[in-house]
Amino acid sequence: MQHEICISVMSRTRWTHLFSPPLATTSSNLSLPSLSSESELALNVRTLCERGHLQDALNLFYATNIPPHSQTYATLLQTCARHRSLDHGRHLHRHILAHTPNPPDIFVTNHLISMYSKCGCLDSARQVFDQMPHRNLVSWTALVSGYDQHGRPDDCFRLFSTMLSHHRPTEFAFASVLSSCNRDRGQQVHALASKTSFDAYVYVANALITMYSRSSCSPRNKYEGWSVFQNMQFRNLITWNSMIAGFHLIGCGARAIDLFSEMHRDGIGFDRATLVSVIVSLCCGSNGDILSGLKHCFQLHCLSTKTGFVLEVEVVTALVKAYSELGGEIRDCYSLFSETGGHRDVVSWTGIITTCAERDPEDALLLFCQLRREGFDPDRYTFSIVIKACAGLATERNGLAVHAQLIKDGFENDTVLANALIHAYARCGSIGLSGQVFEQMGSRDTVSWNSMFKAYALHGQAREALELFEQMSVQPDATTFVALLSACSHAGLVDQGTEIFDSMVEIYGISPQVDHFACMVDILGRAGQLLAAEDLINRMPMEPDAVVWSALLGACRKHGETKIAELAAMKLMEMDPDNSLGYVLMSNIYCSESRFENAALVRKGMKGSKVRKEPGLSWIEIRNQVHEFAAGGRRHPQREAIYAKLEGLVRQLKGMGYVPETSSALHDMEEEQKEEQLFYHSEKLALAFAVMNLGSLCCGGGVIRIMKNIRICADCHEFMKLASDLVQREIIVRDANRFHHFKGRFSRLRSSHSINANGARLTCVECVAWPMNGMYGDAGFIWKEMKICRVRGVALDHSSEEE
C-alpha cells in the first residue's frame, strides 16, 4: 500500500502541474443561490446540467465552499463528456486532485476515464487508468469503449485481452471490442462470448452481425452475420437495422429490401436509421433491373412521406442519391430535396449537388450558388464535389471561381481540396494552373504527387512527369506507377516505360496489378511491338480484363495486324458485351484491308447484340454559353453560317496542304463520299463556330478549347494542327483519352513527343502557359453573369471510327 500511495502522491503533483490554468470564475449574470448543504449543491448542479448550462453549473460549483460529493463530480464530468468540453474536464480533474482524499474514489475516477475517452483524449484516459490502485469492471469497460469509439482497434483488443485476467467482461465490453475487430479477432471474441453465454445478449449479437457484415471478404463467409441473426431468440430494432445495413455492406441489397418488407409486414416498427439503410441498399439490390429499383425507391419515398421521415435530412439525402444512381430524373431529385424546406442543412445540400455533379455539372454549380445565397457555409466535402463538377466543364473559369471561394472560406491549406483542384484544372485544359496549385501547396501527400503525374499524362507531357517523379519526396504507391506508365504510353517512351514497370517490384516492392499491365500493353502496342504485347498478356499473373484487350486491339488497328486483333476482339466482346469498341475496331480493320464482307458481318453482329455506339459530341463555350455539337448536326440556330465557315476553312486548309485522312471513314464507298463523311465531325463544327466568334473567346488568352466525349480521329487531328496555324490561335481538344495541344507557326513551340518507333512525325505540341495577371483574375464575378445553355445538333447515322 505504501508503494501505491507513493505513486498517487507523485501523480497528484504531475496532474496539478498539468491542469494549472486558472479556475472558471463566476459569471456576472449568474445569481448564486444560498446553499447550506452538500445535497442542495448536488441538486442545483444536476438541474443546471440537465438543462445544458454547463458553464453556470461549474461557476456555481467553484463558487461554494461546501465539500463536494462524489455524485456532484460525476454529474459535472458526465456533462463535460456530453458537451465534449475537454478544457472544463481538465479543470475538474485538477479540482478533484486538490479537494478529495488520496487517491480519489473509484466512482469518480471511472467518470474521469469516461470523460477523457469521450473527449478523444485517450492518452490521458490511459494515464488515469494506469494510476488507479484498484479497478473494477466499469474502469476496464470505459477505456475499452473509448479505444473502440476513437479508432484504436489494436489498443482496444489488447486491453480487452488483459481484462480477461482480472474480470469477467460485461456485454458492453464485448460489444465494444467486437465493433473494433477484424474477422479473425472477431471470431476469437465470438468463441469466448459463446463459451460464456454472452452471445445470447441482444447487445452482443447486434455487434456480431455488424462485425461479420463489415469484414466479409469471400462468398464463403458472406452470410455469417445472417446466421447470427437467425439464431437470435430475442431481437430489437437495432438488430433489424444492423442486419439490413449488413446486407448492404455485403452487396446483397435485394435481401435488405426483402428483410425490410418482412419487418414491415410483421408490424415491427422502424426508425430513421432503418429507412436510410434500406434506401441505400436499393442501388445494389436492383440486379440491373432499373425499373424495379425505381419502383422500390418510390414506395420508400411514399412511406417516408406518410410517416413524416421525409422531413429528416438523412432520409431525403439517401432518397436523392438512390433516385440519381437508379437513373431517375434530376428534376425529381430536386423536387424531393425541396420538400425538406427549412430542414435543409449542408449535408442535404451536398447530397443534391453530388447528384447533379455526376450527371449535369452545370446544375451542380448553380445549386452551389443557391446554397451560398441561402446562407449555408460549404464544408470541405461540399467543395470537393463542386470542384469535381468543374472538372467536367469546358473551361477553367468555374474552377477559378470555386478556388477563390474556398480560399475566402479558409480552405486554402486543405491538401485534399488542393489535390482536387490539380485534377480539375488539368481536366479543363489548364495544366499551368495545376502546376501552380501543386507548387503553392504547403504540404503534399502521395495523392498530390499522383494528381500532378496524372495531369501531365493527360496532357501528353511525359518528360515533365518523369522529371517530377525524380523529385518525389513521399513513398510512391500503385497509383503513382499507373500515372507514369500512362504518360509514357501517350508519349511513345518504350524504354522509360519498361524501366518504370520493372522498378515497381525491384526497387519499390509493389506488385503490378492489371492496370499496370494494361499500360504496358498500350506502350508496346503503340510502338508496334505487338508480339511482345501479346506475350506480356500471356505472362500476366492475373486474368486480363477488358482494358488490356482493348489496348491490344487498338494497337492492332493502328498497325494493321488482323490475326491478333481477332483474338483481342473476341476476348473483349466476351468480357464487355455491351461495349461497341470491339465491333467498331474490327470493322475498321476489315475495311482497311478491303474485307468488306467481314466488316458487314461484324456490324450485323453488333446490331443483333443491340449494342449501340456512343455518338460523337463536342462542346465549346462562347459568351458564357456552352454549345454542343453532334456529328452532322443541323439544328443549331446558326447552322448555315457554321457550315459555310467550315467549307471555307476546308478550302483554305487544302491550299495549305491538308489532305483528308479517309482511312478514318469505315464503309465501302467512294473517296468523295468518305471526305464528305469526315467533313461533319462534331469537333470541326465546334471549331468553325469558334472561328466565327474569335472576338468572344475571353478565356485563356483567346485559346480555342473544344471538349469531345470520344477519341479524336486521325483526320481531325491533322485538321486541327493546320487550322491552328490558319486562325493564329492555340487549339486545345480534350477527347476521351487525353488533351491535344495544337500550336501553329505563329508562336514558338516545343514538341511534347519524341519521334515514335517507326520514325513517324507526331503532331501534338506542348501547351506554353499563357501569362496571367493573377492566379484568380476576376473569378469572384464569374457566376454573376454565368448563363449555361446547350444548343444541340442532330446525331445522324455516322460510322467513322471516332464519330
C-alpha positions in Angstrom: 0.0 0.0 0.0 2.9 2.4 0.7 4.1 1.9 -2.8 0.6 2.6 -4.2 0.3 5.8 -2.1 3.7 7.0 -3.2 2.7 6.6 -6.8 -0.6 8.5 -6.2 1.3 11.4 -4.5 3.7 11.7 -7.4 0.8 11.5 -9.8 -1.0 14.3 -7.9 2.0 16.6 -8.4 2.2 15.8 -12.1 -1.6 16.2 -12.7 -1.6 19.5 -10.7 1.1 20.9 -12.9 -0.7 19.7 -16.0 -4.0 21.4 -15.0 -2.5 24.7 -13.9 -4.8 27.2 -15.9 -7.0 29.3 -13.5 -10.4 28.0 -12.4 -13.5 29.3 -14.1 -14.9 32.4 -12.3 -18.5 33.2 -11.5 -20.4 34.7 -14.3 -21.6 38.2 -13.5 -25.2 37.5 -14.6 -25.5 34.3 -12.6 -27.4 34.7 -9.3 -25.8 32.2 -6.9 -28.3 30.6 -4.5 -27.6 30.4 -0.9 -26.6 26.8 -0.4 -26.2 25.2 3.1 -25.7 21.5 2.4 -24.0 19.1 0.0 -27.3 17.7 -1.1 -28.5 21.2 -2.1 -25.4 21.8 -4.1 -25.7 18.4 -5.9 -29.4 19.2 -6.7 -28.7 22.6 -8.2 -25.7 21.4 -10.2 -27.7 18.5 -11.5 -30.6 20.8 -12.5 -28.3 23.1 -14.4 -26.5 20.2 -16.2 -29.8 18.6 -17.2 -30.8 22.0 -18.8 -27.5 22.1 -20.7 -26.0 25.0 -18.7 -22.6 23.5 -18.1 -20.7 26.8 -17.6 -23.3 28.0 -15.0 -23.1 24.7 -13.2 -19.3 24.9 -13.0 -19.4 28.5 -11.8 -21.8 27.6 -9.0 -19.7 24.6 -8.1 -16.4 26.5 -7.9 -18.0 29.5 -6.0 -19.2 27.4 -3.0 -17.1 26.3 0.0 -19.2 23.1 0.5 -17.2 19.9 0.3 -18.4 18.3 -2.9 -20.0 14.8 -3.0 -18.7 12.2 -5.5 -22.0 12.3 -7.3 -21.6 16.0 -8.0 -18.2 15.4 -9.6 -19.8 12.6 -11.6 -22.6 14.8 -12.8 -20.2 17.5 -14.0 -17.8 15.1 -15.6 -20.7 13.4 -17.5 -21.9 16.8 -18.8 -18.3 17.7 -19.9 -18.2 14.4 -21.8 -21.6 15.0 -23.4 -20.5 18.5 -24.5 -17.0 17.3 -25.5 -15.6 20.0 -23.3 -12.1 18.8 -22.6 -10.8 22.0 -21.0 -13.6 22.1 -18.4 -13.0 18.4 -17.8 -9.3 19.0 -17.2 -10.1 21.8 -14.7 -12.4 19.5 -12.8 -9.7 16.9 -12.7 -7.4 19.5 -11.1 -10.1 20.3 -8.6 -10.6 16.6 -7.8 -6.8 16.2 -7.1 -6.8 19.2 -4.8 -10.0 18.5 -2.8 -10.5 14.8 -2.5 -8.9 12.1 -0.4 -5.8 10.5 -1.9 -6.5 8.6 -4.2 -9.9 9.7 -5.5 -12.6 7.1 -5.0 -13.1 4.6 -7.9 -16.5 6.1 -8.8 -15.1 9.5 -9.6 -12.0 8.0 -11.3 -14.2 5.9 -13.6 -16.0 9.1 -14.7 -12.7 10.7 -15.4 -11.7 7.8 -17.7 -15.1 8.1 -19.4 -14.8 11.9 -19.8 -11.3 11.7 -21.3 -12.3 8.8 -23.6 -15.4 10.5 -24.9 -13.5 13.8 -25.5 -11.0 11.8 -27.6 -8.0 12.3 -25.2 -7.2 8.6 -24.9 -3.6 9.1 -23.6 -5.0 11.0 -20.6 -7.7 8.3 -20.0 -5.0 5.7 -20.1 -2.9 7.6 -17.5 -5.8 7.8 -15.1 -6.5 4.1 -15.7 -2.8 3.1 -15.1 -2.6 5.1 -11.9 -5.6 3.6 -10.3 -4.7 1.4 -7.2 -7.9 -0.6 -7.8 -10.1 -1.1 -10.9 -13.5 -2.5 -11.4 -15.4 -3.7 -14.4 -16.6 -0.1 -15.2 -12.9 1.1 -15.3 -12.0 -1.5 -17.9 -15.1 -1.2 -19.9 -14.9 2.6 -20.1 -11.4 2.5 -21.6 -12.2 -0.4 -23.9 -15.2 1.6 -25.2 -13.0 4.7 -25.6 -10.5 2.9 -27.7 -13.3 1.5 -29.9 -15.0 4.8 -30.4 -11.9 6.6 -31.4 -10.5 4.1 -33.9 -7.7 2.4 -32.0 -8.5 -1.3 -32.6 -5.2 -2.8 -31.5 -5.2 -1.0 -28.2 -8.9 -2.0 -27.7 -8.2 -5.7 -28.4 -5.1 -5.8 -26.2 -6.8 -4.1 -23.3 -9.8 -6.5 -23.6 -7.4 -9.4 -23.6 -5.7 -8.1 -20.4 -9.1 -7.5 -18.8 -9.9 -11.3 -19.1 -7.2 -12.0 -16.5 -8.9 -9.7 -13.9 -12.6 -9.6 -14.6 -15.4 -11.4 -16.4 -16.3 -8.8 -19.2 -19.7 -7.2 -19.4 -21.9 -7.3 -22.5 -20.9 -3.7 -23.2 -17.2 -4.6 -23.2 -17.9 -7.5 -25.6 -19.9 -5.2 -27.9 -17.1 -2.5 -27.9 -14.3 -4.9 -28.8 -16.4 -6.6 -31.5 -17.0 -3.2 -33.0 -13.2 -2.7 -33.5 -12.3 -6.2 -34.6 -11.5 -7.6 -38.0 -12.9 -11.0 -38.8 -10.0 -13.1 -37.3 -10.1 -11.3 -34.0 -13.9 -11.2 -34.1 -14.1 -14.9 -34.4 -12.0 -15.3 -31.3 -14.2 -12.9 -29.3 -17.3 -14.7 -30.7 -16.0 -18.0 -29.4 -15.4 -16.5 -26.0 -18.9 -14.9 -26.0 -20.4 -18.3 -26.9 -18.4 -20.1 -24.2 -19.6 -17.6 -21.5 -23.1 -17.3 -22.9 -22.8 -13.6 -23.7 -23.8 -14.2 -27.3 -27.3 -14.5 -26.0 -27.3 -10.8 -25.1 -29.0 -8.8 -27.8 -26.4 -6.1 -27.5 -23.6 -8.6 -28.2 -25.4 -10.3 -31.0 -26.1 -7.0 -32.8 -22.3 -6.2 -32.6 -21.6 -9.7 -34.1 -23.9 -9.0 -37.0 -22.2 -5.8 -37.8 -18.7 -7.2 -37.4 -19.3 -10.1 -39.7 -21.1 -8.0 -42.3 -18.3 -5.4 -42.3 -15.4 -7.9 -42.5 -17.0 -10.3 -45.0 -14.3 -11.0 -47.6 -15.5 -14.0 -49.7 -18.7 -15.7 -50.8 -17.9 -18.5 -48.3 -18.3 -16.3 -45.2 -20.7 -13.8 -46.7 -23.7 -14.8 -44.6 -22.1 -15.3 -41.2 -24.0 -12.2 -39.9 -27.2 -13.6 -41.2 -26.6 -16.9 -39.3 -26.2 -14.9 -36.1 -29.4 -13.0 -36.8 -31.3 -16.3 -37.4 -30.1 -17.9 -34.2 -31.2 -15.0 -32.0 -34.1 -15.7 -29.7 -34.8 -12.0 -29.0 -34.3 -9.1 -31.4 -34.8 -5.4 -31.0 -35.0 -2.6 -33.6 -31.2 -2.2 -33.6 -31.0 -5.9 -34.6 -33.1 -5.4 -37.6 -31.3 -2.2 -38.6 -27.9 -4.0 -38.2 -28.9 -6.8 -40.5 -30.4 -4.5 -43.1 -27.2 -2.4 -43.1 -25.2 -5.6 -43.1 -26.9 -6.9 -46.3 -26.0 -3.5 -47.9 -22.4 -3.9 -46.8 -22.0 -7.3 -48.4 -23.7 -6.2 -51.6 -27.0 -8.0 -51.1 -29.4 -5.1 -51.5 -32.3 -7.3 -52.6 -32.0 -9.3 -49.3 -32.1 -6.0 -47.4 -35.3 -4.9 -49.2 -36.9 -8.3 -48.5 -36.0 -8.2 -44.8 -37.4 -4.7 -44.5 -40.6 -5.9 -46.2 -40.8 -8.8 -43.7 -40.2 -6.4 -40.9 -42.9 -4.0 -42.1 -45.4 -6.9 -42.8 -44.9 -8.3 -39.2 -45.8 -4.9 -37.7 -42.3 -4.2 -36.4 -41.7 -0.5 -36.1 -38.8 1.2 -37.8 -36.9 4.5 -37.4 -34.8 6.8 -39.4 -31.8 4.5 -39.4 -33.9 1.7 -40.8 -35.1 3.8 -43.7 -31.7 5.1 -44.5 -30.2 1.6 -44.6 -32.8 0.1 -46.8 -32.8 3.1 -49.2 -29.0 3.0 -49.7 -29.4 -0.8 -50.4 -31.6 -0.1 -53.4 -28.6 0.7 -55.7 -27.1 -2.7 -55.1 -30.4 -4.5 -54.9 -31.9 -3.9 -58.3 -29.7 -6.5 -60.0 -29.7 -4.4 -63.2 -33.5 -4.0 -63.1 -33.6 -0.2 -63.0 -37.4 -0.1 -63.2 -37.7 -2.4 -60.2 -35.2 -0.3 -58.3 -37.1 3.0 -59.1 -40.4 1.3 -58.1 -39.0 0.4 -54.6 -37.5 3.8 -54.3 -40.8 5.4 -55.0 -42.5 3.2 -52.5 -40.0 4.1 -49.8 -40.4 7.7 -50.7 -44.2 7.4 -50.1 -43.6 5.5 -46.8 -41.2 8.3 -45.7 -43.8 10.9 -46.5 -46.6 9.0 -44.7 -44.6 8.6 -41.6 -43.1 12.0 -41.5 -39.5 10.8 -42.0 -39.3 12.7 -45.3 -38.5 15.8 -43.2 -35.4 14.1 -41.9 -32.3 15.3 -43.7 -30.6 11.9 -43.7 -33.6 10.2 -45.3 -34.0 12.8 -48.0 -30.3 12.7 -48.8 -30.5 8.9 -49.1 -33.6 9.1 -51.4 -32.0 11.7 -53.6 -28.8 9.6 -54.0 -30.9 6.5 -54.7 -33.1 8.2 -57.3 -30.0 9.6 -59.0 -28.0 6.3 -59.1 -31.0 4.4 -60.4 -31.4 6.8 -63.3 -34.2 8.9 -62.0 -34.8 12.4 -63.4 -32.7 15.2 -61.8 -35.9 17.3 -61.5 -37.5 14.6 -59.4 -34.4 14.6 -57.2 -34.6 18.3 -56.8 -38.4 18.2 -56.1 -37.7 15.7 -53.3 -34.9 17.9 -52.0 -37.2 20.9 -52.0 -39.7 19.0 -49.7 -37.2 19.4 -46.8 -37.9 23.2 -46.8 -36.4 24.7 -43.7 -34.9 21.4 -42.5 -32.1 21.5 -45.1 -28.5 21.6 -43.9 -25.1 21.4 -45.6 -25.3 17.6 -45.7 -28.5 17.6 -47.7 -27.3 20.4 -50.0 -24.1 18.4 -50.6 -26.3 15.3 -51.5 -28.2 17.1 -54.2 -25.1 18.8 -55.5 -23.4 15.4 -55.7 -26.3 14.0 -57.7 -26.1 16.8 -60.2 -22.3 16.8 -60.4 -22.3 13.3 -61.7 -24.9 13.9 -64.4 -25.2 17.7 -65.1 -22.2 19.7 -63.7 -23.7 23.0 -64.7 -26.7 22.4 -62.5 -24.4 21.4 -59.7 -22.7 24.8 -59.9 -26.0 26.7 -59.9 -27.1 24.8 -56.8 -23.8 25.7 -55.1 -24.6 29.3 -55.8 -28.1 28.8 -54.3 -26.5 27.2 -51.2 -24.4 30.3 -50.7 -27.4 32.6 -51.3 -29.4 30.8 -48.6 -26.6 31.4 -46.1 -25.1 28.0 -45.8 -21.3 27.6 -45.4 -20.0 24.8 -47.6 -17.7 22.3 -45.9 -14.7 20.5 -47.2 -16.7 17.7 -48.7 -19.1 20.2 -50.5 -16.2 21.9 -52.0 -14.6 18.7 -53.2 -17.9 17.7 -55.0 -18.2 21.2 -56.6 -14.6 21.0 -57.8 -15.3 17.6 -59.3 -18.2 19.2 -61.2 -15.9 21.9 -62.5 -13.6 19.2 -63.9 -16.5 18.1 -66.2 -16.9 21.5 -67.8 -15.3 23.1 -70.9 -13.2 25.8 -69.3 -11.3 26.6 -66.1 -13.4 29.7 -65.3 -15.7 27.8 -62.9 -12.8 26.2 -61.2 -11.2 29.6 -60.7 -14.4 30.9 -59.1 -14.7 27.9 -56.7 -10.9 28.2 -55.9 -11.4 31.8 -55.0 -14.4 31.0 -52.8 -12.6 28.2 -50.9 -9.7 30.5 -50.2 -12.1 33.1 -48.9 -13.7 30.4 -46.6 -10.3 29.4 -45.2 -9.6 26.2 -47.0 -6.6 27.3 -48.9 -4.3 25.0 -46.9 -6.5 21.9 -47.3 -4.5 19.2 -49.1 -7.5 17.2 -50.2 -9.1 20.2 -51.9 -5.7 21.2 -53.5 -5.4 17.7 -54.9 -8.9 18.0 -56.4 -8.1 21.4 -57.9 -5.0 20.0 -59.6 -7.2 17.4 -61.3 -9.9 19.8 -62.2 -7.6 22.4 -63.8 -5.9 19.6 -65.8 -9.3 18.2 -66.9 -10.2 21.7 -68.1 -7.0 22.0 -70.1 -5.1 24.4 -67.8 -2.1 22.3 -66.9 -0.3 25.6 -66.0 -2.8 26.2 -63.2 -2.5 22.6 -62.0 1.2 23.2 -61.7 0.7 26.5 -59.8 -1.6 24.8 -57.3 0.9 22.0 -56.8 3.9 24.4 -56.3 2.0 26.5 -53.8 0.9 23.6 -51.5 2.2 23.8 -48.0 2.2 20.0 -47.6 1.9 17.3 -50.2 0.8 13.7 -49.8 1.0 10.8 -52.2 -2.3 11.8 -53.8 -0.9 15.3 -54.5 2.1 13.9 -56.5 -0.1 11.4 -58.2 -2.6 14.1 -59.2 0.2 16.0 -60.9 1.6 12.9 -62.6 -1.9 12.2 -64.0 -2.2 15.9 -65.1 1.0 15.6 -67.1 -0.1 12.2 -68.5 -3.4 13.7 -69.6 -1.6 16.5 -71.5 1.0 14.2 -73.1 3.8 15.7 -71.0 5.6 12.5 -70.2 9.1 14.0 -69.7 7.8 16.5 -67.2 6.1 13.7 -65.3 9.3 11.7 -65.2 11.3 14.7 -64.1 8.8 15.4 -61.3 9.0 11.8 -60.2 12.7 12.2 -59.6 11.8 15.0 -57.0 9.0 12.9 -55.3 9.5 13.3 -51.5 7.0 10.7 -50.4 6.7 6.9 -51.0 5.1 6.2 -54.3 2.1 3.8 -54.5 0.5 1.7 -57.2 -1.5 4.7 -58.5 1.8 6.6 -59.0 3.0 4.0 -61.5 -0.3 3.8 -63.4 0.0 7.6 -64.0 3.7 7.4 -65.0 3.1 4.4 -67.3 0.1 6.2 -68.9 2.3 9.2 -69.5 4.9 7.1 -71.2 2.3 5.4 -73.3 0.9 8.6 -74.8 4.5 9.8 -75.5 5.8 6.6 -77.0 8.5 6.3 -74.4 9.0 2.5 -74.5 12.4 2.2 -72.8 11.4 4.6 -70.0 8.1 2.9 -69.5 9.7 -0.6 -69.3 12.2 0.7 -66.8 9.5 2.1 -64.6 7.5 -1.1 -64.8 10.5 -3.2 -63.8 11.3 -0.8 -60.9 8.0 -1.3 -59.3 9.0 -4.7 -57.9 12.8 -4.4 -57.9 13.0 -1.0 -56.1 9.7 -0.2 -54.5 8.3 -3.7 -53.8 5.0 -3.0 -55.5 3.4 -5.9 -57.4 2.0 -4.8 -60.8 -1.8 -5.0 -61.0 -4.0 -5.3 -64.1 -3.9 -1.5 -64.6 -0.1 -1.5 -64.9 -0.1 -4.4 -67.3 -2.8 -2.6 -69.4 -0.5 0.5 -69.6 2.5 -1.7 -70.6 0.4 -3.4 -73.3 -0.5 0.0 -74.6 3.1 1.2 -74.6 4.3 -1.9 -76.5 1.3 -1.8 -78.8 1.7 1.8 -79.8 5.3 1.2 -80.6 4.3 -1.7 -83.0 5.7 -4.4 -80.7 2.5 -6.4 -80.9 4.1 -9.9 -80.3 5.8 -8.5 -77.2 2.5 -7.1 -76.0 0.7 -10.4 -76.6 3.5 -12.3 -74.8 3.1 -9.9 -71.8 -0.6 -10.7 -71.6 0.1 -14.4 -71.7 2.5 -14.0 -68.8 0.2 -11.9 -66.6 -0.3 -13.4 -63.1 -4.0 -12.5 -63.2 -6.7 -12.7 -65.8 -6.5 -9.8 -68.3 -9.5 -7.5 -68.2 -11.4 -5.6 -71.0 -9.0 -2.7 -70.7 -6.0 -4.9 -71.5 -7.7 -6.4 -74.6 -8.9 -3.1 -75.8 -5.4 -1.7 -75.6 -4.1 -4.6 -77.7 -7.0 -4.3 -80.2 -6.4 -0.5 -80.6 -2.7 -1.2 -81.4 -3.7 -3.8 -83.9 -5.9 -1.3 -85.6 -3.1 1.2 -85.8 -0.6 -1.2 -87.2 -2.9 -3.3 -89.4 -2.5 -6.6 -87.6 -5.6 -8.8 -88.2 -4.8 -12.1 -86.5 -4.0 -10.8 -83.1 -6.9 -8.3 -83.4 -9.4 -11.1 -83.9 -8.3 -12.7 -80.7 -8.4 -9.5 -78.8 -11.8 -8.5 -80.2 -13.2 -11.9 -79.3 -11.9 -11.6 -75.7 -13.2 -8.0 -75.4 -16.7 -8.9 -76.6 -16.8 -11.8 -74.1 -15.8 -9.6 -71.2 -17.8 -6.5 -72.1 -20.6 -7.4 -74.5 -22.2 -4.0 -74.2 -19.1 -2.2 -75.4 -19.1 -1.1 -79.0 -15.3 -0.7 -79.2 -14.6 -4.3 -80.2 -17.1 -4.2 -83.0 -16.1 -0.8 -84.3 -12.3 -1.5 -84.4 -12.7 -4.9 -86.0 -15.0 -3.4 -88.7 -12.3 -0.7 -89.2 -9.5 -3.3 -89.5 -11.5 -5.4 -92.1 -12.4 -2.3 -94.1 -8.8 -1.1 -94.2 -7.9 -4.5 -95.8 -10.9 -4.3 -98.2 -12.6 -7.2 -96.4 -16.0 -5.6 -96.6 -17.9 -8.8 -96.2 -16.2 -9.5 -92.9 -16.8 -5.9 -91.8 -20.5 -6.2 -92.7 -20.8 -9.4 -90.6 -19.2 -7.6 -87.6 -21.7 -4.7 -88.0 -24.6 -7.2 -88.3 -23.4 -8.9 -85.1 -23.3 -5.6 -83.4 -26.8 -4.8 -84.5 -28.0 -8.3 -83.4 -26.5 -7.8 -80.0 -28.3 -4.5 -79.7 -25.0 -2.7 -78.9 -25.2 1.0 -79.7 -22.2 3.1 -80.5 -21.9 6.3 -78.5 -22.4 9.2 -80.9 -19.6 11.8 -81.1 -20.3 15.1 -79.3 -18.2 18.2 -78.9 -18.7 21.3 -76.7 -17.3 24.8 -76.8 -18.1 27.8 -74.6 -18.8 31.1 -76.2 -20.1 34.2 -74.4 -20.8 32.2 -71.2 -22.9 29.7 -73.1 -21.9 26.1 -73.7 -22.7 25.0 -77.2 -23.0 21.3 -78.0 -22.4 19.8 -81.5 -23.2 16.4 -82.8 -21.8 14.7 -85.9 -23.8 16.1 -88.8 -25.7 18.4 -86.6 -28.3 20.5 -88.4 -30.4 22.2 -85.7 -28.0 24.9 -84.5 -29.6 28.4 -84.9 -26.6 29.5 -86.9 -26.2 26.2 -88.8 -26.0 27.8 -92.3 -23.2 30.2 -91.2 -21.4 27.4 -89.4 -21.4 25.1 -92.5 -20.3 28.0 -94.7 -17.4 28.8 -92.4 -16.4 25.2 -92.2 -16.4 24.9 -96.0 -14.3 28.0 -96.2 -11.8 26.5 -93.7 -11.5 23.3 -95.6 -10.8 25.1 -98.8 -8.1 27.2 -97.2 -6.5 24.3 -95.4 -6.4 22.2 -98.6 -4.5 25.1 -100.1 -2.0 24.7 -97.1 -1.6 21.0 -97.8 -4.4 19.4 -95.9 -5.4 16.0 -97.3 -8.3 14.3 -95.7 -7.3 11.1 -93.9 -10.0 8.9 -95.4 -8.9 5.7 -93.6 -10.9 7.1 -90.7 -14.1 6.5 -92.7 -15.4 3.0 -92.4 -17.7 2.0 -95.2 -17.0 0.7 -98.7 -17.6 4.0 -100.5 -16.1 6.4 -103.0 -13.3 8.7 -101.8 -15.5 11.7 -102.3 -18.2 10.2 -100.0 -15.5 9.4 -97.4 -14.3 13.0 -97.4 -17.9 14.2 -97.0 -18.4 11.9 -94.1 -15.3 13.2 -92.4 -16.4 16.8 -93.1 -19.1 16.9 -90.4 -17.3 15.6 -87.4 -18.5 17.3 -84.3 -15.2 18.9 -83.3 -14.9 20.5 -86.8 -18.3 22.1 -86.4 -17.3 23.4 -83.0 -14.1 24.8 -84.4 -16.0 26.6 -87.2 -18.3 28.1 -84.7 -15.4 29.2 -82.6 -13.7 30.9 -85.6 -16.9 32.8 -86.2 -16.7 34.1 -82.6 -12.9 34.6 -82.1 -13.5 38.0 -80.5 -15.6 36.4 -77.8 -13.0 33.9 -76.6 -12.4 35.7 -73.3 -10.8 32.7 -71.5 -7.2 31.7 -71.7 -5.9 34.5 -74.0 -8.2 33.5 -76.9 -7.3 29.8 -76.8 -9.9 27.7 -78.6 -11.0 24.9 -76.2 -13.0 22.0 -77.5 -14.2 19.1 -75.4 -15.1 15.8 -77.0 -16.7 12.7 -75.5 -14.9 10.1 -77.6 -11.5 9.8 -79.2 -10.5 12.3 -81.9 -9.8 10.7 -85.3 -6.6 11.0 -87.3 -8.2 13.3 -89.9 -9.5 15.8 -87.3 -6.1 15.7 -85.6 -4.4 16.8 -88.8 -7.2 19.3 -89.4 -6.8 21.0 -86.0 -3.0 21.2 -86.4 -3.2 23.1 -89.7 -6.3 25.1 -88.5 -4.3 26.4 -85.5 -1.8 27.9 -88.0 -4.5 29.3 -90.2 -6.5 31.1 -87.5 -3.5 32.1 -85.5 -4.8 30.6 -82.3 -3.8 27.8 -80.0 -6.4 25.0 -80.2 -6.9 22.5 -77.3 -9.0 19.5 -77.8 -9.9 17.2 -74.9 -11.1 13.8 -76.1 -11.9 10.6 -74.1 -8.2 9.8 -73.6 -6.2 13.0 -73.2 -5.6 16.6 -74.3 -4.2 17.5 -77.6 -2.5 20.9 -77.8 -2.1 22.4 -81.3 0.1 25.5 -82.0 0.8 26.8 -85.4 3.9 28.6 -86.7 2.7 31.9 -85.2 4.5 31.1 -81.9 7.4 29.2 -80.6 6.6 25.6 -79.8 8.3 22.6 -78.4 7.3 19.1 -79.3 6.0 17.2 -76.3 6.5 13.9 -78.1 9.6 12.0 -79.4 9.7 10.5 -82.9 7.9 7.2 -82.5 9.3 3.8 -83.1 8.5 4.0 -86.9 10.0 7.4 -87.3 6.6 8.9 -87.9 6.1 12.6 -87.2 3.9 13.3 -84.2 1.8 16.4 -84.3 0.7 17.2 -80.7 2.7 20.0 -79.2 3.1 21.2 -75.7 1.0 24.0 -74.3 3.0 27.0 -73.3 1.2 28.5 -70.3 -0.3 31.9 -71.1 0.6 34.9 -68.8 -1.9 35.7 -66.1 -2.3 38.9 -64.2 -3.1 36.9 -61.0 -3.9 33.4 -60.1 -7.6 34.0 -59.8 -8.3 37.0 -62.1 -12.0 38.1 -61.9 -13.1 34.7 -60.6 -15.2 36.2 -57.9 -17.5 37.8 -60.5 -17.9 34.9 -62.9 -21.2 33.5 -61.6 -22.9 36.8 -61.6 -23.1 36.7 -65.4 -22.9 32.9 -65.9 -25.6 31.6 -68.3 -25.3 28.0 -69.3 -27.2 26.5 -72.2 -26.8 23.9 -74.8 -27.6 24.2 -78.5 -27.7 20.7 -79.8 -27.1 19.4 -83.3 -28.7 16.2 -84.6 -26.7 12.9 -84.3 -27.1 11.4 -87.7 -26.0 7.9 -88.7 -22.3 8.4 -88.8 -20.0 5.4 -88.7 -16.4 6.6 -88.8 -14.1 5.2 -86.1 -14.3 8.2 -83.8 -17.7 9.6 -84.5 
